[in-house]
C-alpha cells in the first residue's frame, strides 16, 4: 500500500514538472513545435483545457496553468492526508 501512494505522489510531481516545462516553452519561439513540445502538449493540454475554459486570461497573461498547478499540489497533499488516515 505504501508503494502505491509513493508512486502516485511521484507521478503527480512529474506531471507538475511537465506542465511547468510546457508553460516555459511558450517563452521561446517555435519551442512547442518540436517533438518534445508536441509530446508535452499531448499530455498537458487535456488537463489545462478545463482550467482555460473557466479562467479568462488577464490581458496577455494566462493564469490558468497556475491554478492547475495549485490543484495538482492540493491533490498531492490530499493524497498524503489520505495515506496518513489509513496508516
VMD Tcl script that builds the backbone (N, CA, C; Angstrom):
set m [mol new atoms 261]
animate dup $m
set s [atomselect $m all]
$s set {name element resname resid chain x y z} {
  {N N UNK 1 A 0.827 -1.196 0.000}
  {CA C UNK 1 A 0.000 0.000 0.000}
  {C C UNK 1 A 0.871 1.260 0.000}
  {N N UNK 2 A 1.999 1.183 0.719}
  {CA C UNK 2 A 2.893 2.338 0.768}
  {C C UNK 2 A 3.426 2.679 -0.614}
  {N N UNK 3 A 3.786 1.681 -1.359}
  {CA C UNK 3 A 4.378 1.907 -2.673}
  {C C UNK 3 A 3.376 2.564 -3.621}
  {N N UNK 4 A 2.101 2.252 -3.490}
  {CA C UNK 4 A 1.074 2.853 -4.335}
  {C C UNK 4 A 1.002 4.362 -4.111}
  {N N UNK 5 A 0.999 4.778 -2.859}
  {CA C UNK 5 A 0.940 6.203 -2.562}
  {C C UNK 5 A 2.218 6.916 -3.004}
  {N N UNK 6 A 3.347 6.267 -2.862}
  {CA C UNK 6 A 4.612 6.873 -3.293}
  {C C UNK 6 A 4.624 7.042 -4.806}
  {N N UNK 7 A 4.182 6.023 -5.522}
  {CA C UNK 7 A 4.153 6.097 -6.990}
  {C C UNK 7 A 3.177 7.174 -7.452}
  {N N UNK 8 A 1.989 7.237 -6.855}
  {CA C UNK 8 A 1.022 8.271 -7.233}
  {C C UNK 8 A 1.553 9.668 -6.950}
  {N N UNK 9 A 2.206 9.832 -5.821}
  {CA C UNK 9 A 2.781 11.130 -5.475}
  {C C UNK 9 A 3.867 11.528 -6.464}
  {N N UNK 10 A 4.712 10.586 -6.842}
  {CA C UNK 10 A 5.785 10.872 -7.806}
  {C C UNK 10 A 5.208 11.187 -9.188}
  {N N UNK 11 A 4.141 10.499 -9.574}
  {CA C UNK 11 A 3.504 10.784 -10.862}
  {C C UNK 11 A 2.913 12.194 -10.889}
  {N N UNK 12 A 2.274 12.587 -9.798}
  {CA C UNK 12 A 1.726 13.941 -9.707}
  {C C UNK 12 A 2.849 14.966 -9.771}
  {N N UNK 13 A 3.947 14.685 -9.079}
  {CA C UNK 13 A 5.097 15.583 -9.090}
  {C C UNK 13 A 5.703 15.678 -10.494}
  {N N UNK 14 A 5.863 14.552 -11.159}
  {CA C UNK 14 A 6.401 14.538 -12.519}
  {C C UNK 14 A 5.486 15.303 -13.474}
  {N N UNK 15 A 4.183 15.124 -13.324}
  {CA C UNK 15 A 3.224 15.813 -14.185}
  {C C UNK 15 A 3.282 17.322 -13.951}
  {N N UNK 16 A 3.473 17.731 -12.711}
  {CA C UNK 16 A 3.625 19.158 -12.406}
  {C C UNK 16 A 4.853 19.725 -13.102}
  {N N UNK 17 A 5.956 18.988 -13.069}
  {CA C UNK 17 A 7.165 19.435 -13.755}
  {C C UNK 17 A 6.941 19.515 -15.262}
  {N N UNK 18 A 6.207 18.566 -15.811}
  {CA C UNK 18 A 5.915 18.580 -17.245}
  {C C UNK 18 A 5.103 19.818 -17.615}
  {N N UNK 19 A 4.152 20.190 -16.780}
  {CA C UNK 19 A 3.345 21.390 -17.039}
  {C C UNK 19 A 4.211 22.639 -16.964}
  {N N UNK 20 A 5.111 22.698 -15.993}
  {CA C UNK 20 A 5.994 23.859 -15.865}
  {C C UNK 20 A 6.879 23.991 -17.100}
  {N N UNK 21 A 7.454 22.886 -17.558}
  {CA C UNK 21 A 8.294 22.931 -18.762}
  {C C UNK 21 A 7.461 23.346 -19.970}
  {N N UNK 22 A 6.249 22.834 -20.070}
  {CA C UNK 22 A 5.368 23.178 -21.187}
  {C C UNK 22 A 5.028 24.671 -21.173}
  {N N UNK 23 A 4.795 25.218 -20.009}
  {CA C UNK 23 A 4.498 26.644 -19.896}
  {C C UNK 23 A 5.721 27.472 -20.273}
  {N N UNK 24 A 6.890 27.080 -19.790}
  {CA C UNK 24 A 8.115 27.820 -20.095}
  {C C UNK 24 A 8.458 27.761 -21.581}
  {N N UNK 25 A 8.038 26.711 -22.257}
  {CA C UNK 25 A 8.310 26.594 -23.695}
  {C C UNK 25 A 7.588 27.678 -24.495}
  {N N UNK 26 A 6.528 28.248 -23.925}
  {CA C UNK 26 A 5.812 29.307 -24.642}
  {C C UNK 26 A 6.637 30.582 -24.727}
  {N N UNK 27 A 7.668 30.710 -23.927}
  {CA C UNK 27 A 8.527 31.897 -23.968}
  {C C UNK 27 A 9.498 31.876 -25.135}
  {N N UNK 28 A 9.730 30.697 -25.702}
  {CA C UNK 28 A 10.707 30.551 -26.772}
  {C C UNK 28 A 9.974 30.294 -28.094}
  {N N UNK 29 A 10.360 31.041 -29.141}
  {CA C UNK 29 A 9.673 30.851 -30.422}
  {C C UNK 29 A 9.881 29.444 -30.982}
  {N N UNK 30 A 8.828 28.878 -31.471}
  {CA C UNK 30 A 8.806 27.562 -32.116}
  {C C UNK 30 A 9.211 26.408 -31.202}
  {N N UNK 31 A 9.283 26.610 -29.901}
  {CA C UNK 31 A 9.666 25.526 -28.992}
  {C C UNK 31 A 8.556 24.482 -28.887}
  {N N UNK 32 A 7.317 24.932 -28.979}
  {CA C UNK 32 A 6.212 23.973 -28.878}
  {C C UNK 32 A 6.027 23.174 -30.164}
  {N N UNK 33 A 6.682 23.563 -31.217}
  {CA C UNK 33 A 6.604 22.827 -32.476}
  {C C UNK 33 A 7.581 21.667 -32.548}
  {N N UNK 34 A 8.491 21.577 -31.595}
  {CA C UNK 34 A 9.449 20.477 -31.582}
  {C C UNK 34 A 8.769 19.190 -31.117}
  {N N UNK 35 A 9.475 18.092 -31.214}
  {CA C UNK 35 A 8.919 16.798 -30.798}
  {C C UNK 35 A 8.601 16.793 -29.297}
  {N N UNK 36 A 9.482 17.380 -28.517}
  {CA C UNK 36 A 9.238 17.443 -27.066}
  {C C UNK 36 A 8.034 18.326 -26.778}
  {N N UNK 37 A 7.952 19.458 -27.475}
  {CA C UNK 37 A 6.815 20.360 -27.287}
  {C C UNK 37 A 5.497 19.710 -27.657}
  {N N UNK 38 A 5.488 18.946 -28.730}
  {CA C UNK 38 A 4.261 18.262 -29.143}
  {C C UNK 38 A 3.886 17.160 -28.162}
  {N N UNK 39 A 4.891 16.444 -27.646}
  {CA C UNK 39 A 4.617 15.410 -26.648}
  {C C UNK 39 A 4.038 16.029 -25.376}
  {N N UNK 40 A 4.643 17.133 -24.920}
  {CA C UNK 40 A 4.132 17.804 -23.721}
  {C C UNK 40 A 2.734 18.362 -23.963}
  {N N UNK 41 A 2.464 18.834 -25.162}
  {CA C UNK 41 A 1.119 19.328 -25.482}
  {C C UNK 41 A 0.090 18.204 -25.384}
  {N N UNK 42 A 0.468 17.020 -25.852}
  {CA C UNK 42 A -0.463 15.887 -25.798}
  {C C UNK 42 A -0.791 15.474 -24.371}
  {N N UNK 43 A 0.176 15.600 -23.461}
  {CA C UNK 43 A -0.100 15.157 -22.096}
  {C C UNK 43 A -0.572 16.295 -21.181}
  {N N UNK 44 A -0.268 17.545 -21.529}
  {CA C UNK 44 A -0.632 18.664 -20.651}
  {C C UNK 44 A -1.930 19.360 -21.052}
  {N N UNK 45 A -2.176 19.504 -22.335}
  {CA C UNK 45 A -3.359 20.244 -22.786}
  {C C UNK 45 A -4.688 19.649 -22.305}
  {N N UNK 46 A -4.867 18.328 -22.288}
  {CA C UNK 46 A -6.155 17.819 -21.787}
  {C C UNK 46 A -6.429 18.214 -20.335}
  {N N UNK 47 A -5.388 18.361 -19.537}
  {CA C UNK 47 A -5.568 18.782 -18.139}
  {C C UNK 47 A -5.756 20.296 -18.042}
  {N N UNK 48 A -5.044 21.068 -18.858}
  {CA C UNK 48 A -5.110 22.527 -18.779}
  {C C UNK 48 A -6.372 23.097 -19.423}
  {N N UNK 49 A -6.939 22.392 -20.374}
  {CA C UNK 49 A -8.104 22.900 -21.118}
  {C C UNK 49 A -9.288 23.296 -20.227}
  {N N UNK 50 A -9.728 22.460 -19.279}
  {CA C UNK 50 A -10.866 22.882 -18.444}
  {C C UNK 50 A -10.573 24.143 -17.623}
  {N N UNK 51 A -9.343 24.297 -17.178}
  {CA C UNK 51 A -8.993 25.499 -16.423}
  {C C UNK 51 A -9.033 26.727 -17.322}
  {N N UNK 52 A -8.625 26.593 -18.569}
  {CA C UNK 52 A -8.646 27.721 -19.504}
  {C C UNK 52 A -10.064 28.126 -19.872}
  {N N UNK 53 A -10.992 27.170 -19.847}
  {CA C UNK 53 A -12.384 27.498 -20.160}
  {C C UNK 53 A -13.007 28.368 -19.079}
  {N N UNK 54 A -12.620 28.149 -17.811}
  {CA C UNK 54 A -13.266 28.852 -16.708}
  {C C UNK 54 A -12.488 30.062 -16.204}
  {N N UNK 55 A -11.204 30.131 -16.500}
  {CA C UNK 55 A -10.386 31.241 -16.011}
  {C C UNK 55 A -9.918 32.054 -17.214}
  {N N UNK 56 A -10.461 33.263 -17.365}
  {CA C UNK 56 A -10.062 34.073 -18.520}
  {C C UNK 56 A -8.649 34.632 -18.324}
  {N N UNK 57 A -7.939 34.874 -19.422}
  {CA C UNK 57 A -6.598 35.468 -19.300}
  {C C UNK 57 A -6.684 36.918 -18.824}
  {N N UNK 58 A -5.665 37.341 -18.106}
  {CA C UNK 58 A -5.577 38.731 -17.658}
  {C C UNK 58 A -4.675 39.480 -18.634}
  {N N UNK 59 A -5.286 40.073 -19.634}
  {CA C UNK 59 A -4.515 40.732 -20.684}
  {C C UNK 59 A -3.780 39.689 -21.502}
  {N N UNK 60 A -2.452 39.746 -21.470}
  {CA C UNK 60 A -1.628 38.794 -22.218}
  {C C UNK 60 A -1.184 37.624 -21.342}
  {N N UNK 61 A -1.590 37.607 -20.086}
  {CA C UNK 61 A -1.110 36.587 -19.154}
  {C C UNK 61 A -2.219 35.569 -18.887}
  {N N UNK 62 A -1.889 34.316 -19.101}
  {CA C UNK 62 A -2.814 33.212 -18.831}
  {C C UNK 62 A -2.470 32.626 -17.464}
  {N N UNK 63 A -3.356 32.845 -16.487}
  {CA C UNK 63 A -3.075 32.362 -15.135}
  {C C UNK 63 A -3.673 30.981 -14.871}
  {N N UNK 64 A -4.347 30.415 -15.849}
  {CA C UNK 64 A -4.962 29.103 -15.643}
  {C C UNK 64 A -3.947 28.000 -15.332}
  {N N UNK 65 A -2.727 28.003 -15.908}
  {CA C UNK 65 A -1.767 26.968 -15.516}
  {C C UNK 65 A -1.351 27.058 -14.049}
  {N N UNK 66 A -1.343 28.269 -13.502}
  {CA C UNK 66 A -1.016 28.424 -12.085}
  {C C UNK 66 A -2.086 27.760 -11.234}
  {N N UNK 67 A -3.344 27.988 -11.592}
  {CA C UNK 67 A -4.445 27.364 -10.859}
  {C C UNK 67 A -4.405 25.844 -11.042}
  {N N UNK 68 A -4.055 25.391 -12.237}
  {CA C UNK 68 A -3.952 23.949 -12.491}
  {C C UNK 68 A -2.841 23.326 -11.648}
  {N N UNK 69 A -1.711 24.024 -11.524}
  {CA C UNK 69 A -0.630 23.518 -10.670}
  {C C UNK 69 A -1.023 23.524 -9.203}
  {N N UNK 70 A -1.755 24.536 -8.783}
  {CA C UNK 70 A -2.253 24.551 -7.399}
  {C C UNK 70 A -3.204 23.390 -7.142}
  {N N UNK 71 A -4.031 23.061 -8.121}
  {CA C UNK 71 A -4.944 21.927 -7.982}
  {C C UNK 71 A -4.172 20.613 -7.872}
  {N N UNK 72 A -3.108 20.470 -8.654}
  {CA C UNK 72 A -2.272 19.269 -8.555}
  {C C UNK 72 A -1.583 19.202 -7.194}
  {N N UNK 73 A -1.100 20.329 -6.718}
  {CA C UNK 73 A -0.462 20.374 -5.408}
  {C C UNK 73 A -1.466 20.015 -4.313}
  {N N UNK 74 A -2.677 20.532 -4.439}
  {CA C UNK 74 A -3.738 20.211 -3.484}
  {C C UNK 74 A -4.064 18.713 -3.516}
  {N N UNK 75 A -4.084 18.130 -4.710}
  {CA C UNK 75 A -4.343 16.690 -4.838}
  {C C UNK 75 A -3.228 15.879 -4.199}
  {N N UNK 76 A -2.002 16.325 -4.362}
  {CA C UNK 76 A -0.869 15.619 -3.769}
  {C C UNK 76 A -0.929 15.680 -2.243}
  {N N UNK 77 A -1.267 16.846 -1.708}
  {CA C UNK 77 A -1.405 16.964 -0.255}
  {C C UNK 77 A -2.585 16.145 0.256}
  {N N UNK 78 A -3.657 16.109 -0.521}
  {CA C UNK 78 A -4.805 15.277 -0.147}
  {C C UNK 78 A -4.454 13.802 -0.151}
  {N N UNK 79 A -3.588 13.413 -1.063}
  {CA C UNK 79 A -3.118 12.030 -1.118}
  {C C UNK 79 A -2.340 11.675 0.138}
  {N N UNK 80 A -1.463 12.573 0.574}
  {CA C UNK 80 A -0.710 12.326 1.801}
  {C C UNK 80 A -1.622 12.304 3.023}
  {N N UNK 81 A -2.641 13.180 3.039}
  {CA C UNK 81 A -3.593 13.187 4.131}
  {C C UNK 81 A -4.344 11.862 4.189}
  {N N UNK 82 A -4.790 11.381 3.040}
  {CA C UNK 82 A -5.491 10.098 2.966}
  {C C UNK 82 A -4.587 8.960 3.422}
  {N N UNK 83 A -3.336 9.000 2.996}
  {CA C UNK 83 A -2.372 7.971 3.399}
  {C C UNK 83 A -2.190 7.955 4.912}
  {N N UNK 84 A -2.060 9.137 5.503}
  {CA C UNK 84 A -1.881 9.213 6.959}
  {C C UNK 84 A -3.122 8.764 7.716}
  {N N UNK 85 A -4.289 8.938 7.153}
  {CA C UNK 85 A -5.520 8.489 7.798}
  {C C UNK 85 A -5.640 6.970 7.752}
  {N N UNK 86 A -5.121 6.373 6.673}
  {CA C UNK 86 A -5.227 4.920 6.529}
  {C C UNK 86 A -4.164 4.166 7.319}
  {N N UNK 87 A -3.075 4.825 7.619}
  {CA C UNK 87 A -1.977 4.145 8.337}
  {C C UNK 87 A -2.142 4.283 9.818}
}
mol reanalyze $m
mol bondsrecalc $m
mol representation Tube
mol addrep $m
